[in-house]
Amino acid sequence: MTEFSVKGMPPREIYQILTRLVVPRPIAFVSSLSKDGVGNLAPFSFFTMGGLNPPSLAFCPVNTREGRVKDTVQNIEATGEYVVNLVTRQMAEAVNESSRAFDPGIDEFDQINCTRVQSSIVKPPRVAESPAAMECRLFEIFRHGEGPLASNYIVGEVLAIHIDETFLEGGLPDTAAMDLVGRLGGDDYVRLSPDALFQLARPKED
Ligand SMILES: Cc1cc2nc3c(=O)[nH]c(=O)nc-3n(C[C@H](O)[C@H](O)[C@H](O)COP(=O)(O)O)c2cc1C
């Protein structure tokens, strides 16, 4: 085994290694609004669910290479609301486009091929092209580190879940049918295709 001693290693190099190891990562396509109401869209693959009581999600925008806190973090800090939209293969190019560093005054819904749908509870709109979306209220932002690539863990509570009924099977989401994509290292993505799946029943307690 080759050991990489991370102490003193530049954050960009650690990024290249860890993003190839912690895989596959689901993608949160996050819609938020600035305090002046300007729409923002950005994908984040440092994303997971964290609990159910209350339903809890976390995602992590890291600071830019220059050490700047990203617009998504600033918006959520200012408004306390956002929507996590899921990403399909068909949406992947537009989602990738939205990861450009747009000027904060530009509404990204107008720049990207994404359609706004009014949310039920929160102010930021959700994305019509997405087969599922979760309206969220901020619980807390945990800063871990400072400067370039330091993390801002955004923990939020899910207030409402929207699912395209085409993808409901017996009242539950048919995930494989949604053609969702996940992120790996470099430029690699993975497609959640039915032939990639296998089943294992949970062990029975004696
Ligand atoms: C598929 C994908 C996943 C990404 N995941 C992350 C992530 O987890 N954390 C992060 O800080 N940036 C991530 N990025 C880059 C951000 O989307 C990008 O910095 C974006 O411009 C941030 O937008 P904002 O400044 O409007 O918040 C990702 C980009 C792509 C294309």
The ligand as a Gaussian input file, in Angstrom:
#p B3LYP/6-31G(d) Opt

LIG

0 1
 C      -21.428000      17.651000     -10.647000
 C      -20.781000      18.733000      -9.824000
 C      -20.660000      18.578000      -8.452000
 C      -20.097000      19.584000      -7.669000
 N      -19.986000      19.396000      -6.320000
 C      -19.484000      20.384000      -5.537000
 C      -19.430000      20.227000      -4.112000
 O      -19.846000      19.216000      -3.543000
 N      -18.927000      21.254000      -3.386000
 C      -18.499000      22.409000      -3.966000
 O      -18.076000      23.324000      -3.255000
 N      -18.549000      22.593000      -5.302000
 C      -19.049000      21.616000      -6.099000
 N      -19.127000      21.809000      -7.455000
 C      -18.761000      23.126000      -8.006000
 C      -19.890000      24.158000      -7.753000
 O      -21.096000      23.724000      -8.371000
 C      -19.471000      25.532000      -8.321000
 O      -18.404000      26.040000      -7.548000
 C      -20.603000      26.551000      -8.392000
 O      -20.194000      27.611000      -9.214000
 C      -20.999000      27.128000      -7.057000
 O      -22.009000      28.050000      -7.317000
 P      -22.379000      29.264000      -6.382000
 O      -21.132000      30.137000      -6.207000
 O      -23.479000      29.923000      -7.138000
 O      -22.828000      28.697000      -5.067000
 C      -19.637000      20.798000      -8.276000
 C      -19.743000      20.937000      -9.667000
 C      -20.297000      19.915000     -10.438000
 C      -20.407000      20.095000     -11.930000

